Amino acid sequence: MDISVKEIEHIANLSRITLTVDEKKTFAKQLTNILDYIEKLNELDTDEVQPMAYATSLKNVFREDKLKSSFSRQEILELSPSSTNGFFKVPKVIE
């Protein structure tokens, strides 16, 4: 499938880019090569190939969630400069 320079100009116009004459010829040739390769790939028989998300069989390794002890509410409040009735006390920022 050959991509013409006119089609490249149309694509460049849609993309809002300006191309030189040499760039148009280069892109026409490159896009033609890409589409030819895709046509070649379409000729392959893939009926027996299982769909897959990744090209390799590697999988993400997730660590197991483990419950760990944490600081108690009282310990955290004791570390703060000021607290009242079990909450952090902060300076007023809205007047």
N, C-alpha and C positions, 0 to 999 in steps of 0.2 A: 504494500500500500504506500503510494507516494504522497507526501505532504507537499503541497505547492507553496511557493513564496507568498501567494495571495492569502492562503490559509494562515500562514505565519503572521502576515500583516493584520489579519482579522483577530488572531489570538493576542497579538501585541496591543492592538487597540482596546480589546476587552480588559487587558491587564494594565492598561494605562502606562505602557512603557514605550520608549522610542528605540528603534533598532536601526543599525546601519545596514547597508546592502549586504556586506559580508556576513554580518550576524544573522540576517534573515536566511541566507543560503546555508550557513552552518547549522542553524536550528532546524531548517527544513530537512537537511540530511540526517541530523541526529534523531529527530522525531520519527522519520521514516525508518531508521534502523531499529528504534525502540518498538514501533508497531510491528515490524517484520518479526522481531524476536517474540513478541506476544503471540503472533499468529502461529509461530513454530511451537510455542508452548501449548497452544490450544489443540494441536494435533496429538498430544500425548494422551494415552488411555489412562485415566485416573479413576476408573470405576472401582478398582480394588483397593484404592488408597483411602485410609481412614482420615477424616478431618482431624486436624490438631491445632492447638493454640500456639504451640512453639515448635521450632524446627528441631529441637533436641529433646531428650527425655528427662532433662533436669527439671527438678521441681523446687519451688521455694521451700526453704526449711524454716519453719516457725518454731520458736521455743515454746515450751509448754507454759501455760499460765499457772503461776503458783501464788497462792495467797501468802503474803508476808505480813508480819506484824508492823504496825505503824505507830507513830506517836499518838498519845491520847490527846483529846481536845484540851484537857487541862494543861498538859505539858506545852502545847503550842501556845496557849494563851499566856502562860507564864513567861515565854520568851518574848512576847510583844511588849512594847514600851507602856501600853495602857490598854486595859480591857474593863468592860462593864457588863454585868449580867450574862457572862458567857460569850460575849462578842468582842471583837476588836474595836477599840475606841480610836477614831481618827479625827483630825481637825476638820471643822466645817469649811467647805469650799464654796458653797453657794450662799449668797447673802439675800 
